[in-house]
């Protein structure tokens, strides 16, 4: 059982808690499927618990220490409202606007996206002990309880790179002969994406291409060379792909992780 509890700041107006809860459940089920995590899900949304200086208190299977990027709230609030409050605004600044905002649709959109993106940034928390046990049973015909810690380490290490379990589920049997660390390194090398995808609408991509010039085409080459010489990182290829996104926005996909929407 995967339990996700969301307590929203009581100063934020939410017109329909049940509708928000249902929408979150649907999106989270899709996220679990994307990462190959077969588990039962329960989502609880309320405003009963005091939340001080924060938008929402999110707890995943009794763990509440989620780590999210500082820009997350501002980026999502910009998309929901279509307007910046200020460049690089903090979560506290976004909260101060939410407290006095009256558009319920924009608030619900933001809260949904904020919870989902916060969980995506902490994807390992979705891997429950029950799921590890079921994966262990499904993979090994005979009893292999001694392999449970190794399997848990393997799954956490590989999914930390946002590589879906769908990709490497058949490879788990190698834990009989390899350590979790060695196998994880092999799986990450094999299944990691060799390119970074930038996703935007076809109309926006067409306009970008029409404005592209020789100077712009050198940007990725400069980044590639700089990353390699400064950090020894071989920067992957960058590929533009089209998707059902609003004009003027884009997403970045690395492995099976898709970022939130960015404007620009």
Long-range contacts (C-beta under 8 A, 24 or more apart in sequence): 1-39, 1-40, 1-42, 1-128, 1-130, 2-32, 2-37, 2-39, 2-40, 2-41, 2-42, 2-60, 2-61, 2-126, 2-128, 2-131, 3-42, 3-44, 3-60, 3-61, 3-62, 4-28, 4-41, 4-42, 4-43, 4-44, 4-58, 4-59, 4-60, 4-61, 4-119, 5-43, 5-44, 5-46, 5-57, 5-58, 5-59, 6-43, 6-44, 6-45, 6-46, 6-56, 6-57, 6-58, 6-59, 6-115, 7-45, 7-46, 7-47, 7-48, 7-49, 7-51, 7-56, 7-57, 7-59, 8-45, 8-46, 8-47, 8-51, 8-55, 8-56, 8-111, 9-47, 9-51, 9-54, 9-55, 9-56, 9-95, 9-98, 9-99, 10-47, 10-50, 10-51, 11-95, 11-98, 11-99, 12-47, 12-55, 12-95, 12-98, 12-99, 12-107, 12-111, 13-101, 13-102, 13-104, 13-107, 14-47, 14-104, 14-107, 14-108, 14-111, 15-104, 15-108, 16-104, 16-108, 17-45, 17-46, 17-47, 19-108, 20-45, 20-108, 20-111, 20-112, 21-45, 23-108, 23-112, 24-112, 24-115, 24-116, 27-112, 27-116, 28-116, 28-119, 31-116, 31-119, 31-120, 31-126, 32-126, 34-164, 34-256, 35-123, 35-126, 35-159, 35-162, 35-164, 35-165, 35-166, 35-256, 36-164, 36-165, 36-166, 36-167, 36-169, 37-126, 37-127, 37-131, 37-165, 38-131, 38-134, 39-126, 39-128, 39-130, 39-131, 39-134, 53-92, 53-95, 54-91, 54-95, 55-91, 55-94, 55-95, 55-98, 55-111, 55-114, 56-111, 56-114, 56-115, 58-115, 58-118, 58-119, 60-119, 60-122, 60-125, 60-126, 61-125, 61-128, 63-125, 66-118, 66-119, 66-121, 66-122, 66-125, 67-121, 67-122, 68-117, 68-118, 68-121, 68-122, 69-121, 72-114, 72-117, 72-118, 72-121, 72-260, 73-114, 75-260, 75-261, 75-262, 75-263, 76-110, 76-113, 76-114, 76-117, 76-260, 76-261, 77-110, 78-263, 79-109, 79-113, 79-246, 79-249, 79-260, 79-261, 79-263, 80-106, 80-107, 80-109, 80-110, 80-113, 81-106, 81-110, 113-260, 117-260, 120-257, 120-258, 123-159, 123-160, 123-162, 123-257, 124-156, 124-159, 124-160, 127-152, 127-155, 127-156, 127-159, 135-165, 135-169, 135-172, 139-169, 139-172, 139-173, 140-173, 144-176, 147-175, 147-176, 150-175, 150-179, 150-180, 151-175, 151-180, 153-180, 153-181, 153-184, 154-180, 154-183, 154-184, 154-187, 157-181, 157-184, 157-188, 158-184, 158-187, 158-188, 158-191, 161-188, 161-192, 161-255, 162-254, 162-255, 162-256, 162-257, 163-187, 163-188, 163-191, 163-192, 163-255, 163-256, 164-256, 167-191, 191-255, 192-255, 193-236, 193-253, 193-254, 193-255, 194-236, 194-237, 195-236, 195-237, 195-238, 195-239, 196-236, 196-237, 196-238, 196-239, 196-252, 196-253, 196-254, 197-238, 197-239, 197-240, 197-241, 197-252, 197-253, 197-254, 198-238, 198-239, 198-240, 198-241, 198-250, 198-251, 198-252, 198-253, 199-240, 199-241, 199-242, 199-243, 199-245, 199-250, 199-251, 199-252, 199-253, 199-258, 200-240, 200-242, 200-243, 200-245, 200-249, 200-250, 200-251, 201-242, 201-243, 201-244, 201-245, 201-246, 201-247, 201-249, 202-242, 203-247, 204-245, 204-247, 204-248, 204-249, 204-250, 205-240, 205-242, 208-240
